[in-house]
């Protein structure tokens, strides 16, 4: 057994074999992806990022796109209040969950959000998109 195997390090070839097309160290399980896209806000985030040319948006632009896409259960609520609720939910819940699932790269300090998901995530989004109901 060579020294690199004893120390638990990987050689370059084995790292390439387990890397997906998105450059992640290992693929995401379908259960993780399905859990992440089970929420309307998270689907709106992924769709907004997937529909941009560089797969990257500034946080404020992302908030605007998601607020425009998701429905407000209280239609009488002012749009500024709705955007503020979306902003808080994205920052504290949805972006961290997608970041943890390795579907996005969220840099809270810089305000950059980038889609880093792979082909499976994109296929699932295209599959469920026609079923999203917006009232």
C-alpha positions as CSV (number, residue, x, y, z in Angstrom):
1,X,0.0,0.0,0.0
2,X,1.5,3.4,-1.0
3,X,1.9,6.3,1.4
4,X,-1.1,8.4,0.1
5,X,-3.5,5.5,0.6
6,X,-2.2,5.0,4.2
7,X,-2.8,8.7,5.0
8,X,-6.3,8.6,3.6
9,X,-5.7,11.1,0.8
10,X,-7.0,10.6,-2.7
11,X,-5.0,10.7,-5.8
12,X,-6.1,13.0,-8.7
13,X,-7.7,10.3,-10.7
14,X,-10.0,9.1,-7.9
15,X,-11.1,12.7,-7.2
16,X,-12.1,13.2,-10.8
17,X,-14.0,9.9,-10.8
18,X,-16.3,11.0,-8.0
19,X,-16.7,14.6,-9.1
20,X,-19.9,15.5,-11.0
21,X,-20.2,17.8,-13.9
22,X,-20.6,20.8,-11.6
23,X,-17.3,20.2,-9.9
24,X,-18.8,19.0,-6.6
25,X,-16.7,16.5,-4.7
26,X,-19.6,14.0,-4.7
27,X,-23.0,13.9,-6.3
28,X,-26.1,15.0,-4.4
29,X,-28.7,12.3,-3.6
30,X,-32.1,12.5,-5.2
31,X,-33.7,12.7,-1.8
32,X,-31.6,15.8,-0.9
33,X,-32.6,17.5,-4.2
34,X,-36.3,16.6,-3.9
35,X,-36.3,18.0,-0.3
36,X,-34.7,21.2,-1.5
37,X,-37.1,21.7,-4.3
38,X,-40.2,20.9,-2.3
39,X,-40.6,24.5,-1.3
40,X,-42.0,27.2,-3.7
41,X,-39.4,29.8,-2.6
42,X,-36.5,27.5,-3.2
43,X,-37.8,26.5,-6.6
44,X,-38.2,30.2,-7.4
45,X,-34.6,30.8,-6.3
46,X,-33.2,28.0,-8.5
47,X,-35.3,29.0,-11.5
48,X,-34.1,32.6,-11.2
49,X,-30.5,31.5,-11.0
50,X,-30.8,28.9,-13.7
51,X,-32.4,31.5,-16.1
52,X,-29.5,34.0,-15.8
53,X,-26.6,33.8,-18.2
54,X,-23.9,33.4,-15.6
55,X,-26.1,31.5,-13.1
56,X,-25.3,34.3,-10.6
57,X,-27.4,37.0,-9.1
58,X,-26.9,39.7,-6.6
59,X,-29.0,39.1,-3.4
60,X,-31.3,42.1,-3.9
61,X,-32.0,41.1,-7.5
62,X,-32.7,37.6,-6.4
63,X,-35.1,38.8,-3.7
64,X,-37.0,40.9,-6.3
65,X,-37.3,37.9,-8.7
66,X,-38.5,35.5,-6.0
67,X,-41.0,38.0,-4.6
68,X,-42.4,38.5,-8.0
69,X,-42.7,34.8,-8.6
70,X,-44.1,33.5,-5.3
71,X,-47.7,34.2,-4.3
72,X,-48.5,36.2,-1.3
73,X,-51.2,34.4,0.7
74,X,-52.5,37.8,1.9
75,X,-53.2,39.6,-1.3
76,X,-54.0,42.9,0.5
77,X,-50.4,43.0,2.0
78,X,-48.3,45.8,0.6
79,X,-45.7,44.7,-1.9
80,X,-42.9,46.2,0.2
81,X,-43.9,44.1,3.2
82,X,-44.1,41.0,0.9
83,X,-40.6,41.7,-0.4
84,X,-39.3,42.2,3.2
85,X,-40.8,38.8,4.2
86,X,-39.3,37.1,1.2
87,X,-35.9,38.8,2.0
88,X,-35.9,37.5,5.5
89,X,-37.1,34.0,4.5
90,X,-34.4,33.7,1.8
91,X,-31.6,34.9,4.1
92,X,-32.5,32.8,7.2
93,X,-34.1,29.7,5.7
94,X,-34.0,29.0,1.9
95,X,-30.6,30.1,0.8
96,X,-28.8,28.3,3.7
97,X,-30.8,25.1,2.9
98,X,-29.8,25.2,-0.8
99,X,-26.2,26.1,0.1
100,X,-26.1,23.2,2.5
101,X,-27.5,20.9,-0.2
102,X,-24.6,22.1,-2.4
103,X,-27.1,23.4,-5.1
104,X,-26.0,27.1,-4.7
105,X,-23.1,29.0,-3.4
106,X,-24.3,31.7,-1.1
107,X,-21.9,34.4,0.0
108,X,-23.8,36.5,2.5
109,X,-20.9,38.9,2.9
110,X,-20.7,39.8,-0.8
111,X,-24.3,39.3,-1.6
112,X,-23.6,36.9,-4.5
113,X,-25.7,33.8,-5.1
114,X,-24.6,31.3,-7.7
115,X,-26.3,28.2,-9.0
116,X,-23.8,25.3,-8.7
117,X,-26.3,22.5,-9.2
118,X,-25.9,19.9,-11.8
119,X,-28.0,18.3,-14.6
120,X,-30.2,16.4,-12.2
121,X,-31.4,19.5,-10.4
122,X,-32.1,21.3,-13.7
123,X,-34.1,18.3,-15.0
124,X,-36.2,18.2,-11.8
125,X,-36.9,21.9,-12.0
126,X,-38.0,21.6,-15.6
127,X,-40.2,18.7,-14.6
128,X,-42.0,20.4,-11.7
129,X,-42.2,23.9,-13.2
130,X,-45.5,23.3,-15.2
131,X,-47.2,22.2,-11.9
132,X,-46.3,25.3,-9.9
133,X,-49.6,27.1,-9.4
134,X,-49.5,30.9,-9.0
135,X,-52.8,32.5,-8.1
